[in-house]
Amino acid sequence: MMEIVALILLCLQLGAQASDFLFTNKPIEINTSTFATNSDLPINLINNLLEKCSNKSLEDCDMCSLCQNEAFCRQKSKKPSLITSTPRLMTTLDQTNMSPYNSLAYLRSQIDFTCYCVPGYTGTYCQIDINECLSTPCSNNATCIDLINAYECRCPSGYTGENCEIDINECDSSPCNPEGGQCVDLIDGYYCNCNAGFTGPTCLVNIDECASQPCMNNATCVDQINGFECNCTNTGFDGLLCENNIDDCLNVNCQHDAACIDGINSFKCDCHPGYDGKFCEIDIDECLSSPCVYGKCWQNSDRQSLARKYLLSNGSANFKEFAEQILEISLKINFNYSNSAGYWCQCEPGYTGTYCEMKIDECQSSPCGPNGKCIDLINGYRCVCHPGYTGTTCTQNINECQMYSPCAKNTVCIDLIPDYSKATKSGTFYLDGYYCDCSNLNNELYKKNGNRDVIYAGQNCTLKLNACQSLKSKCQHDSECQSILFNSTEQDIMCLCKPGYTGKYCEYSTVFRMDGTYFVQQQIEALNDSLSVQFEFKAKLSIDLF
């Protein structure tokens, strides 16, 4: 009774009716735990097995063919003819409603066999692939791929390991410049935390702090890690940025009171005129070119030279004590290098000028006066006195009248003081520093003779002039004849004309008439003296004069 109930329950479980089974006289025992569901095995595989096991002529009903996936099978051999009932017989009553799976369940109850699954499979027939991913072995949101007796974790970026449990340390490959920064591992990445002075994705770029040109005054900027250094060498500057001009004059000794002028990496000694050299140490020898023509050249570069110049310019001639005077005065002179340039020439006697190039003309001051000729000498002069004068400077008049008594009797001897070169008067000569005035002698003759036909002239009034005795008749219009001397020895006459007449012989009248309607031209001889003309006439004119 219990078996029937069990069978009915089985039928209800399998969705079949109890009338679907063909019962034999021998009861059938079915182990329901070995029943397969509709999805366990392929239907074609079941049908093939049922086909074989329904053939009673076969020696064995091979249930091991049901083992899947290379499972190992153990089965007690059993011929189909020994099976109490075959599925084929079981389906003769109602073949359409008899499920192959139910028949398979029956066979399992008749045949003792076991499928031993290879790792990774399970189920009665090892038909079920064990899903190892069900235990969620993969970490970190990895994708689990079920495999045969295994699984594979497909890790998201940044993870590794069998179960993706290992965070990949991207810093292991040392992507960051070890000198430039530290690697910080991230999920599926990293970043480089750069040290000061470095930049770039891998801190490989050393920041060039020199790019902004911080160094001044053409200094060389040397880039360093997180900094820079200014190389001020040969720039003349110092300081962090080479911003401070080095005082190059600090240890410089400019000589001869020269001022040191600081430059850029240099200095200059500003020499006073007359000095040269980098340190103004050279006293320029202005005398080297021998500028003094007639004299000795002295430089102005020391006190003693200036003392010498002072003494000479002040007329000191005490040469015996000259050296002592120079020493004494040099101590008192206010010497200054600013006016120590140049030189001065101590001229030889008789010369002057900046370079003693000019001979002193001692005659320029006219030391000989008007009574002599000055001949210039070197450092002196000589006077050549005119006749009638003597002495060093021809200032002493020679009184020829007293010394020689040169004039004739009844004449006056006049000594020429100081100018013996007066113009000659008629009959009088100024020669040899005296002249003889013949007037008294000639006046006596005029009184005696009543005429001037004979007179005396010449240097000493000893020359008798009597040209009028033979030439008197040439004087016209009642003019008076006077004998004269010319060219020292030749005689001639001079006619003393009356008013209204002129000419050498008074032959020309200074009065003329105009008759008719024309001009009358009157010729007169040119005179040395000025001529005044006086017109006196009466006329009645009908036309203008001009």
HUVENRA-V493886 format. One record per residue. N is the residue number from 0. RES is the residue in one small letter. SS is DSSP state (a for helix, b for strand, c for the rest). PSI is psi in whole degrees, 0 to 359 (none if undefined). OMEGA is omega in whole degrees, -180 to 180 (999 if undefined). Layout:
N;RES;SS;PSI;OMEGA  N;RES;SS;PSI;OMEGA
//
This chain:
0;m;c;320;-180  1;m;a;324;-179  2;e;a;322;-180  3;i;a;316;179  4;v;a;319;-180  5;a;a;320;-179  6;l;a;320;179  7;i;a;318;179  8;l;a;322;179  9;l;a;318;-180  10;c;a;319;178  11;l;a;323;-179  12;q;a;320;-176  13;l;a;359;180  14;g;c;26;-179  15;a;c;164;179  16;q;c;152;-179  17;a;a;337;-179  18;s;a;352;-179  19;d;a;336;-176  20;f;c;143;175  21;l;c;111;-174  22;f;c;145;173  23;t;c;181;180  24;n;c;337;-180  25;k;c;131;-179  26;p;c;147;179  27;i;c;128;176  28;e;c;124;-177  29;i;c;126;175  30;n;c;103;-174  31;t;a;342;-178  32;s;a;345;-178  33;t;a;5;-180  34;f;c;144;179  35;a;c;148;176  36;t;c;170;-176  37;n;c;340;-175  38;s;c;2;-174  39;d;c;314;-174  40;l;c;152;175  41;p;c;140;-176  42;i;a;328;-180  43;n;a;327;178  44;l;a;318;180  45;i;a;318;-179  46;n;a;322;178  47;n;a;319;-179  48;l;a;316;-179  49;l;a;327;-180  50;e;a;319;-178  51;k;a;314;-174  52;c;a;350;176  53;s;c;349;-180  54;n;c;103;-175  55;k;c;350;180  56;s;c;347;-179  57;l;c;154;-178  58;e;c;334;-173  59;d;c;141;171  60;c;c;98;-171  61;d;c;96;178  62;m;a;342;-177  63;c;a;344;178  64;s;a;347;179  65;l;a;343;-178  66;c;c;129;-174  67;q;c;164;169  68;n;c;47;173  69;e;c;30;179  70;a;c;150;175  71;f;b;133;-173  72;c;b;140;171  73;r;b;128;-177  74;q;b;140;171  75;k;c;122;-174  76;s;c;139;180  77;k;c;126;-180  78;k;c;151;178  79;p;a;332;-178  80;s;a;342;-179  81;l;a;353;180  82;i;c;131;-175  83;t;c;315;179  84;s;c;145;-178  85;t;c;154;177  86;p;a;324;-180  87;r;a;314;179  88;l;a;329;-178  89;m;a;339;-178  90;t;c;359;-178  91;t;c;330;-178  92;l;c;310;-178  93;d;c;78;-172  94;q;c;328;-178  95;t;c;331;-176  96;n;c;348;-178  97;m;c;117;-177  98;s;c;137;176  99;p;a;330;180  100;y;a;325;177  101;n;a;322;178  102;s;a;321;179  103;l;a;323;179  104;a;a;327;179  105;y;a;315;179  106;l;a;319;179  107;r;a;327;178  108;s;a;340;-178  109;q;a;333;-174  110;i;c;131;-180  111;d;c;108;176  112;f;b;159;-179  113;t;b;132;174  114;c;b;118;176  115;y;b;108;-173  116;c;c;143;169  117;v;c;157;-179  118;p;c;135;178  119;g;c;350;-180  120;y;b;159;177  121;t;b;182;-178  122;g;c;165;-178  123;t;c;322;-177  124;y;c;15;-177  125;c;c;30;-179  126;q;c;353;-176  127;i;b;120;175  128;d;b;120;179  129;i;c;125;180  130;n;c;97;-179  131;e;a;348;-179  132;c;a;348;-177  133;l;a;335;179  134;s;a;3;-179  135;t;c;62;-178  136;p;c;338;-175  137;c;c;138;-180  138;s;c;169;170  139;n;c;43;175  140;n;c;28;177  141;a;c;156;178  142;t;b;124;-179  143;c;b;126;177  144;i;b;116;180  145;d;b;134;178  146;l;b;180;176  147;i;c;115;-180  148;n;c;28;-179  149;a;b;181;176  150;y;b;162;179  151;e;b;130;176  152;c;b;117;175  153;r;b;106;-170  154;c;c;143;170  155;p;c;162;-179  156;s;c;134;178  157;g;c;355;-179  158;y;b;157;177  159;t;b;186;-177  160;g;c;164;-177  161;e;c;321;-179  162;n;c;19;-179  163;c;c;29;-178  164;e;c;352;-176  165;i;b;123;174  166;d;b;119;-180  167;i;c;126;178  168;n;c;95;-179  169;e;a;348;179  170;c;a;349;-178  171;d;a;332;-179  172;s;a;6;-180  173;s;c;58;-179  174;p;c;338;-178  175;c;c;144;176  176;n;c;116;-175  177;p;c;334;179  178;e;c;344;-173  179;g;c;346;-179  180;g;b;184;-180  181;q;b;142;-180  182;c;b;131;177  183;v;b;116;-177  184;d;b;139;176  185;l;b;173;172  186;i;c;119;-179  187;d;c;41;177  188;g;b;190;180  189;y;b;166;168  190;y;b;152;-177  191;c;b;119;177  192;n;b;99;-170  193;c;b;142;172  194;n;c;160;177  195;a;c;130;180  196;g;c;354;-180  197;f;b;156;178  198;t;b;179;-179  199;g;c;162;-178  200;p;c;325;-178  201;t;c;17;-180  202;c;c;29;-178  203;l;c;339;-174  204;v;b;118;174  205;n;b;118;-179  206;i;c;125;-179  207;d;c;95;180  208;e;c;351;178  209;c;c;351;-176  210;a;c;329;-179  211;s;c;4;179  212;q;c;61;-177  213;p;c;338;-176  214;c;c;140;-176  215;m;c;164;170  216;n;c;43;174  217;n;c;22;176  218;a;c;156;180  219;t;b;125;179  220;c;b;125;179  221;v;b;113;-178  222;d;b;139;178  223;q;b;178;178  224;i;c;115;179  225;n;c;40;179  226;g;b;188;179  227;f;b;166;176  228;e;b;134;179  229;c;b;120;177  230;n;b;106;-175  231;c;c;8;-174  232;t;c;133;176  233;n;c;19;176  234;t;c;337;-176  235;g;c;8;-179  236;f;b;160;172  237;d;b;184;-175  238;g;c;168;-177  239;l;c;321;-179  240;l;c;16;-176  241;c;c;40;-176  242;e;c;349;-175  243;n;b;123;178  244;n;b;122;179  245;i;c;132;178  246;d;c;95;-178  247;d;c;349;179  248;c;c;356;-171  249;l;c;318;-176  250;n;c;25;-178  251;v;c;134;179  252;n;c;94;176  253;c;c;130;-174  254;q;c;169;177  255;h;c;45;173  256;d;c;26;178  257;a;c;148;178  258;a;b;140;178  259;c;b;128;179  260;i;b;118;-179  261;d;b;136;176  262;g;c;197;176  263;i;c;107;-177  264;n;c;31;-179  265;s;c;173;175  266;f;b;165;178  267;k;b;129;173  268;c;b;116;-178  269;d;b;93;-173  270;c;c;144;170  271;h;c;153;177  272;p;c;135;-180  273;g;c;358;-180  274;y;b;154;-177  275;d;b;177;-179  276;g;c;161;-178  277;k;c;324;-179  278;f;c;18;-178  279;c;c;32;-177  280;e;c;350;-176  281;i;b;119;174  282;d;b;108;-177  283;i;c;125;-180  284;d;c;92;-180  285;e;a;344;-180  286;c;a;354;-175  287;l;a;328;-178  288;s;a;7;179  289;s;c;60;-176  290;p;c;338;-176  291;c;c;117;-175  292;v;c;307;180  293;y;c;69;180  294;g;b;177;-179  295;k;b;137;-177  296;c;b;131;176  297;w;b;136;177  298;q;b;157;178  299;n;c;17;-167  300;s;c;4;178  301;d;c;167;-176  302;r;a;320;-176  303;q;a;325;178  304;s;a;319;179  305;l;a;326;177  306;a;a;320;178  307;r;a;316;180  308;k;a;321;-180  309;y;a;314;-178  310;l;a;317;-178  311;l;a;322;-179  312;s;a;341;179  313;n;c;14;171  314;g;c;23;179  315;s;c;128;-180  316;a;c;12;-179  317;n;c;72;-173  318;f;a;339;179  319;k;a;322;-179  320;e;a;17;-174  321;f;a;315;-178  322;a;a;318;180  323;e;a;323;179  324;q;a;319;179  325;i;a;314;-179  326;l;a;319;-178  327;e;a;314;-177  328;i;a;325;-178  329;s;a;331;179  330;l;c;340;-178  331;k;c;344;-176  332;i;c;134;176  333;n;c;88;-176  334;f;c;137;179  335;n;c;129;-178  336;y;a;338;-178  337;s;a;338;178  338;n;a;27;-178  339;s;c;5;180  340;a;c;159;173  341;g;c;198;-176  342;y;b;173;173  343;w;b;152;-176  344;c;b;125;173  345;q;b;100;-171  346;c;b;148;172  347;e;c;154;179  348;p;c;132;178  349;g;c;359;-179  350;y;b;155;179  351;t;b;185;-178  352;g;c;162;-180  353;t;c;323;-178  354;y;c;16;-176  355;c;c;33;-175  356;e;c;346;-176  357;m;b;129;175  358;k;b;131;180  359;i;c;124;178  360;d;c;94;-179  361;e;c;346;178  362;c;c;350;-175  363;q;c;329;179  364;s;c;6;180  365;s;c;57;-179  366;p;c;338;-178  367;c;c;353;179  368;g;a;195;-179  369;p;a;358;-172  370;n;a;11;179  371;g;b;168;178  372;k;b;128;-178  373;c;b;130;176  374;i;b;116;-177  375;d;b;136;178  376;l;b;173;175  377;i;c;117;-178  378;n;c;38;178  379;g;b;188;179  380;y;b;169;177  381;r;b;134;-179  382;c;b;124;172  383;v;b;107;-171  384;c;b;145;172  385;h;c;156;178  386;p;c;133;-180  387;g;c;355;-179  388;y;b;154;180  389;t;b;180;-179  390;g;c;166;-177  391;t;c;321;-179  392;t;c;19;176  393;c;c;35;180  394;t;c;349;-179  395;q;b;116;-179  396;n;b;132;173  397;i;c;116;180  398;n;c;91;-177  399;e;a;332;-180  400;c;a;319;179  401;q;a;323;-174  402;m;a;322;-171  403;y;a;341;-172  404;s;c;61;-169  405;p;c;342;-172  406;c;c;154;180  407;a;c;172;-179  408;k;c;148;-179  409;n;c;18;173  410;t;c;164;-180  411;v;b;125;176  412;c;b;122;-179  413;i;b;117;177  414;d;b;133;-177  415;l;c;113;178  416;i;c;125;-12  417;p;c;355;-173  418;d;c;114;-179  419;y;c;2;-174  420;s;c;33;177  421;k;c;156;-179  422;a;c;142;-179  423;t;c;130;173  424;k;c;168;-178  425;s;c;118;177  426;g;c;5;-177  427;t;c;136;179  428;f;c;144;177  429;y;c;85;-177  430;l;b;151;175  431;d;c;29;173  432;g;c;12;176  433;y;b;165;168  434;y;b;156;-178  435;c;b;123;180  436;d;b;110;-175  437;c;c;6;-172  438;s;a;313;-178  439;n;a;316;-179  440;l;a;317;-177  441;n;a;326;177  442;n;a;321;177  443;e;a;321;178  444;l;a;321;-179  445;y;a;321;178  446;k;a;323;-177  447;k;a;317;-172  448;n;a;339;-179  449;g;c;7;177  450;n;c;177;-179  451;r;c;33;-179  452;d;c;329;179  453;v;c;125;174  454;i;b;169;179  455;y;b;143;-179  456;a;b;196;-178  457;g;c;173;-175  458;q;c;322;-176  459;n;c;16;-179  460;c;c;34;-179  461;t;c;357;-178  462;l;b;121;-179  463;k;b;126;178  464;l;b;120;-177  465;n;c;32;-178  466;a;c;332;-178  467;c;a;337;-180  468;q;a;328;-178  469;s;a;342;-173  470;l;a;9;-176  471;k;a;327;-176  472;s;a;344;-179  473;k;a;340;-180  474;c;c;120;-174  475;q;c;170;175  476;h;c;42;172  477;d;c;31;178  478;s;c;155;-178  479;e;b;137;-179  480;c;b;139;176  481;q;b;129;179  482;s;b;140;-180  483;i;b;163;-180  484;l;b;134;174  485;f;b;157;-176  486;n;c;32;174  487;s;c;326;-174  488;t;c;341;-175  489;e;b;145;-179  490;q;b;155;176  491;d;b;181;-179  492;i;b;159;174  493;m;b;121;-180  494;c;b;125;180  495;l;b;97;-171  496;c;c;150;173  497;k;c;163;179  498;p;c;140;-179  499;g;c;357;-178  500;y;b;156;179  501;t;b;180;-176  502;g;c;163;-178  503;k;c;322;-178  504;y;c;18;180  505;c;c;35;-175  506;e;c;347;-177  507;y;b;132;177  508;s;b;140;178  509;t;c;6;180  510;v;c;137;179  511;f;c;159;-178  512;r;c;152;174  513;m;c;118;179  514;d;c;142;177  515;g;c;205;-176  516;t;c;29;-179  517;y;c;166;179  518;f;c;147;174  519;v;c;125;-180  520;q;c;128;-178  521;q;c;122;179  522;q;c;133;174  523;i;c;154;179  524;e;c;139;180  525;a;c;139;-179  526;l;c;153;176  527;n;c;322;180  528;d;c;163;179  529;s;c;149;-176  530;l;c;126;174  531;s;c;136;-177  532;v;c;130;179  533;q;c;123;178  534;f;c;134;179  535;e;c;112;-176  536;f;c;164;174  537;k;c;137;-178  538;a;c;152;173  539;k;c;109;-173  540;l;c;144;177  541;s;c;358;-180  542;i;c;164;178  543;d;c;153;177  544;l;c;324;-174  545;f;c;none;999
//
